[in-house]
Amino acid sequence: MEDIIERLTALLLQKNDQLTYARARTWIELLWEDFEATYAKAGYKYQGREMTEKVVAQMIANYGDRLHDFAAINPKYKHLLDDDEDVTH
């Protein structure tokens, strides 16, 4: 699974140069967990990592370049951009 997370993180970094590696990875992990939890709560049968990877990749394609804007205006996610100590890519 680590290779999938790394691949999606790299995809997000290509789409959004405002994010550090650590922040991009955090976003990938959040999107991954959120999709799987929401899917399960809706009562759907688990479709596997491939399905989750496909959905997260689609989210990146649609919203990846604007994730930093969303986090900046949403207090719940603002902490995702507040750490200046992150290593940049």
Rosetta blueprint (number, residue, H / E / L):
1 M L
2 E H
3 D H
4 I H
5 I H
6 E H
7 R H
8 L H
9 T H
10 A H
11 L H
12 L H
13 L H
14 Q H
15 K H
16 N L
17 D L
18 Q L
19 L L
20 T L
21 Y H
22 A H
23 R H
24 A H
25 R H
26 T H
27 W H
28 I H
29 E H
30 L H
31 L H
32 W H
33 E H
34 D H
35 F H
36 E H
37 A H
38 T H
39 Y H
40 A H
41 K H
42 A L
43 G L
44 Y L
45 K L
46 Y L
47 Q L
48 G L
49 R H
50 E H
51 M H
52 T H
53 E H
54 K H
55 V H
56 V H
57 A H
58 Q H
59 M H
60 I H
61 A H
62 N H
63 Y H
64 G H
65 D H
66 R H
67 L H
68 H H
69 D H
70 F H
71 A H
72 A H
73 I H
74 N L
75 P L
76 K L
77 Y L
78 K H
79 H H
80 L H
81 L H
82 D L
83 D L
84 D L
85 E L
86 D L
87 V L
88 T L
89 H L
